[in-house]
Amino acid sequence: MRERTYKLTIEGVTITVTKKRMKNMYLRIKKEDGTVLISAPHQMSDARIESFARERIDWIKNYQQKYASAKQQRAADRELEPAEIKRRKQMLKKQVELLVMKWEPVMGVKVSGVTIRQMKTRWGSCNVKTHHININLALLYKPEECLEYVVVHEMTHILEASHNEVFWGYMTKFYPDWKRVRKYLNDEVVT
């Protein structure tokens, strides 16, 4: 059976539905432009798909708004003067360095350096060989606990490079609330 695509509009939100060979129904919102996509099995009724979308319309609108705000923030950041970007990076770097000083004795690790960057897809990264961490400038606009979670996460990579049970065990030991903060950040958009 060939794919069939059609549009559905609920409370002013246009949803592109694609029926294809699959077992389950999936809902996706594109971060780039807020486009809503539903993929569903051929045999699923259009009424069931519409009901599925209606049940989630508030959630859909919420995420479209988040993605639109993030897009506006990215556009505003692109218009910043280089001197202002430098000032913001310095401001965030000071915050990160204070957190590193707080966590180094607790975790028993040493960070060799910190760089603040504008990143498109990550909140942070760690070079496990040099112990240098990179932090996304966008964390300047997030709650402080998000910055602390990312700093601890990247420092944990010094102890364990992979995201495996050992790594998450360390995270639970050092930052027990990591799951809640990670969920918040995963629901947010990297700007």
C-alpha positions in Angstrom: 0.0 0.0 0.0 1.3 3.4 -0.9 1.7 6.3 1.6 -1.2 8.7 1.8 -0.7 12.3 3.1 -3.4 14.8 4.0 -3.8 17.9 6.1 -5.9 18.2 9.3 -6.6 21.5 11.1 -7.5 21.6 14.8 -8.0 24.9 16.6 -6.0 26.7 13.9 -3.1 24.2 14.0 -2.4 22.5 10.7 -1.2 18.9 11.0 0.3 16.9 8.2 -0.9 13.3 8.5 1.0 10.5 6.7 -0.5 7.0 6.6 2.1 4.4 5.9 3.2 0.9 6.7 3.9 1.0 10.4 2.6 -0.4 13.7 2.1 2.7 15.9 1.1 6.3 15.6 3.7 9.0 16.1 3.5 12.8 16.6 6.4 15.1 15.9 6.9 18.8 15.9 9.8 20.2 13.9 11.9 22.6 16.0 12.9 24.7 13.0 9.4 25.9 12.0 6.8 24.3 14.4 5.4 22.0 11.7 3.3 19.3 13.2 3.5 15.8 11.7 1.6 12.6 12.5 2.6 9.3 11.1 0.0 6.5 11.4 -0.6 3.0 10.2 -2.7 2.6 7.0 -5.5 0.8 8.9 -6.0 3.5 11.5 -9.2 5.5 11.0 -9.0 9.2 10.3 -11.4 9.7 13.3 -8.9 8.0 15.6 -6.0 10.1 14.3 -8.0 13.3 14.7 -9.0 12.3 18.3 -5.3 11.6 19.0 -4.3 15.1 17.8 -7.2 16.8 19.7 -6.1 15.1 23.0 -2.7 16.7 22.5 -3.5 20.1 21.0 -2.6 22.1 24.1 0.8 20.2 24.3 1.3 20.9 20.5 0.6 24.6 20.9 2.9 24.8 23.9 5.8 23.3 22.0 5.1 25.4 18.9 5.3 28.5 21.1 8.6 27.3 22.7 10.1 26.7 19.3 8.9 30.1 18.0 10.4 31.8 21.1 13.7 30.0 20.6 13.8 31.0 16.9 13.2 34.6 17.9 16.0 34.4 20.5 18.4 33.0 17.9 17.5 35.8 15.5 18.1 38.4 18.3 21.4 36.8 19.3 22.6 37.0 15.6 22.0 40.7 15.7 24.0 41.3 18.9 27.2 43.3 18.5 30.4 41.2 18.9 31.2 43.2 22.1 27.9 42.2 23.7 28.4 38.5 22.8 31.8 38.7 24.4 30.4 40.3 27.5 27.7 37.6 27.9 30.3 34.9 27.3 32.5 36.3 30.0 29.6 36.6 32.4 28.6 33.0 31.9 32.2 31.8 32.1 32.5 33.3 35.6 29.4 31.4 36.7 30.7 28.2 35.2 34.1 28.6 36.8 32.4 29.1 40.3 30.5 25.9 39.7 33.6 24.0 38.7 35.4 25.2 41.8 32.4 24.0 43.9 32.2 20.6 42.3 35.9 19.7 41.7 36.5 18.7 45.4 33.2 16.9 45.6 33.7 14.9 42.5 37.5 14.4 42.8 38.2 15.7 39.3 40.1 18.6 37.8 38.8 20.7 34.9 41.7 22.1 32.8 39.6 24.9 31.2 36.2 26.3 30.3 35.1 27.7 26.9 31.7 29.3 26.3 30.4 28.8 22.8 27.3 29.4 20.8 26.2 25.8 20.1 23.3 24.7 17.9 22.6 21.1 19.1 24.3 20.6 22.5 24.2 22.2 26.0 27.8 21.2 26.6 30.7 18.9 25.8 33.8 17.6 27.4 37.2 16.6 26.0 37.9 13.6 28.2 41.6 13.6 27.3 42.3 17.2 28.2 39.5 17.7 30.8 38.4 20.9 29.0 34.6 21.6 29.0 32.6 23.7 26.6 29.3 25.2 27.7 26.5 26.6 25.4 26.0 30.4 25.8 22.2 29.7 25.7 22.4 28.4 29.2 22.7 32.0 30.3 19.0 32.3 29.6 18.0 29.1 31.5 17.4 28.6 35.2 20.6 28.3 37.2 19.9 24.6 38.0 20.2 23.9 34.3 23.7 25.4 34.1 24.7 23.4 37.2 23.3 20.2 35.8 25.3 20.7 32.5 28.5 21.5 34.4 28.2 18.4 36.6 27.2 16.3 33.5 30.3 17.4 31.6 32.6 17.0 34.7 31.2 13.5 35.1 32.6 12.6 31.7 36.1 13.1 33.2 35.2 10.1 35.4 33.3 8.1 32.7 33.4 9.0 29.0 30.3 7.1 27.9 26.6 7.6 28.8 26.4 4.1 30.5 25.3 2.8 33.8 28.5 3.9 35.5 28.1 7.5 34.2 24.4 7.7 35.3 25.4 6.2 38.6 27.9 9.0 39.2 25.2 11.6 38.1 22.8 10.1 40.7 25.5 10.3 43.4 26.5 13.8 42.7 23.3 15.4 41.3 20.3 13.3 42.4 17.8 15.6 40.7 19.4 15.2 37.3 16.5 13.4 35.6 14.1 16.3 36.3 16.5 19.0 35.1 17.5 16.9 32.0 13.9 16.5 31.1 13.4 20.2 31.4 16.4 20.9 29.1 15.3 18.2 26.6 11.9 19.8 26.4 13.6 23.2 25.8 15.3 24.2 22.6 19.0 24.8 22.1 19.2 28.4 20.9 
